[in-house]
Amino acid sequence: MVVTLIIACEVGFWVLLVAGLALRYLARMPRTGAAVLLLEPLLELALLIVTAIDLKNGAAADWKHGLAAVYIGYTVAYGHATLAWADRLVAHRFAGGPPPVKRYGMDRFRHEAKLWLRTVLMAAVAAALLQCAIWYVGDGDVASLRTWQAATVRLVAIHGVIALTYLLWQKKAPEDQAAPQQTPTRPRHKTLG
């Protein structure tokens, strides 16, 4: 049941994202679109509640509960950024917003470092939820949950190495650009980012 709910939450995330952005830009109903986008956290709350109920009802703590914790951590860390990214793309395509930013050199490294910090946040949230589940289960078998905690630490390390490569091997801006693009100014309409 937990895996099904994780899949439903992921599908629901994208359905709400598309619906919210369609209402904001295609139907020209920005407040209604924003209200739909604000429903996103309810999906993760539902997943957290169902996971806790599943454990309370005696389910053995296994990989599904660990995956739920990591999914919730990911959504906490990257959810708003994903919404803002999609909002900027749709605003560019349908509302005259600025084009996506192409990053080079140190600007690209700073961007990747910020993404790595989001991964650190994701791992911290997931590890905390997993630790709460371990305490909740008590004397039961929690090896799977501890494995997920270790996996989040490995993920942070791997992502850190990847981010570091953008510092060590910086991509140069094309010759036809006088200077690397900076973050664009805000468009006339309000976006999520």
N, C-alpha and C positions, 0 to 999 in steps of 0.2 A: 504494500500500500504506500510506503514512503517513497519508493522509486517512482511510482505512478504520479504521486503528488509533485515530486521534483520535476518530472517531465511536464506536468500540467502547469507548474509555476513558470517554467522556461517558455513554454508556448504562450501562456498568458502574458508574460512580460512583453513578448514581441507583438502580440495582438493589441495590448493596451498602447504600446508605443506607436504602432501604425495608426490605430484609431485616434489617439490623441493628436498626433501630428497632422493627420488628415483633417481633423476638426479645426486645428489651428490655422492651417494654410490653405487647404482646398475649400473648406466650407466657410472660412473666414469667421470662425467662432473661437477666438483665442482663449477666452476664459473657460469655455466648456472643454476645449482641448487640454488646458492646464489641469482642470479638475480630473479628467480621465487619467492623465499622467500621474497625478497624485495618488491614484489607486494602487500604483505599483508596490509600495511597501506592504500593503495588505496581503499580497501573495506570500511574502516571506514570513509575515506574522502567522499566517495560516499554516505554513510549512513547519515553523517552530512549534506551534501548538500541537499539531498532529504528531510530530516526532516525539514530543514529551509524553503525549497520551499513549503512543505506541510503547514507549519504554515503561510507563507506569502500569500498563496492562500486562507486563511480564515478558514482552518481546526481548530476546537476547540482543544485546548491543552488538551490532555488526557493521559491515561496510556501508549499508544504506544510511544508517544514522550519521556516520562520519561524512558521507557524501552530502547529506542535508546540511551539516554544519559548515562545510566548505562552500557549498552553494550560497548559504546565507551570508557568509563572510565575503564572498565575491560580490554579491549584490550590494552589501553595505559599502564596500570599497570602490566598486566600479559602476554601480547602478546609475548614479547621477551623471557621471562622466559619459556613460554610454548614451543616456538620454540627451545630454547637451551636444554630443558629437552628431547624433542623428538629427537633432533640431537644427544645427548649423548646416548640415547637408541639405535638408529639406528647405530651409530658409533660402539657401543659395539657389536651389533649383526652381522654387516656386514663388519666392517673395523678394527676389532681387538682393539677397544677402551677399556678403563677400564670398569669394571662392575659398576652398579649403587651403589652409596654410601648408606650404612645403618648407620643411625645416632642414637646415644644413649646419654643419660644424657644431659649435658649442650650444647653439639654440636647440639642435636635435638632441644632444646629450642631456641638457637640462630637462627637456620633455621626457626622455626615457627615464631619467632619474626620478621624476615625479610619478611616472607610471610604476616604477619599482617601489616607491613609498606607498602607493596604493596596494601593491601586492603585500607589503609588510603589514598594512592595516588589515587586509583580507586574512592573512595568516593569524594575526593576533585575535581577530574576532572568532575565527574558526577554532583556534586553540582554546580560547576561553569557553566557547560553547561546548567543545569536546570535554574540557575539564569539568564543566558543570554536569555533563552527562555521566562522566566517570564517577563523580561524587554521588550522583543520583542513583546510579546502579549499585554502588557500594561494593559488596563482596563478590559480585557477579563477574563474568568474563568480560573484561574491557580491553583485551589485547588489540582488537580491531580499531578501537577508538584511539589508543596510543599510537598505532601505526599511522592513522590519519594525522595525528599531531606531528609526527616525524616527517610525514610527507609534506606538510605545509612549510616546515623549516627547509627541507630540500628545495621546494619550489621558490622560496625567497632567495636562497643561495644561487640557484640556476638563473633566475631572473636578474639578480645582481650582476652576475658575470656577463650576461647578455647586454645589460645597460652599460657596463664598463667598456664593452667593445665600441660603443658609440663615442667614447672619449678617446680611446686608443687609435681607432681608425675612423677619423672624421671624414664624412662625405662633403666634398666641396660643392658650392653653388655653381650652376652652369655659367659659362662665360658671358652669356647674354644678360645676366642679372648683375646689376651694379653692386648690390648688397643683398645679403640674405633677407628674405621676407621676415618681417616682424609680425607679431600677433595683430590681426586686422582690428581696426576700430569697430565699435559696435554698430550694427546696421540700424536704420531708422526704426525698425520694429524690435520688439523685445524677444530675445531668445532665451533658452533655458540656461546656457553656459555662462 
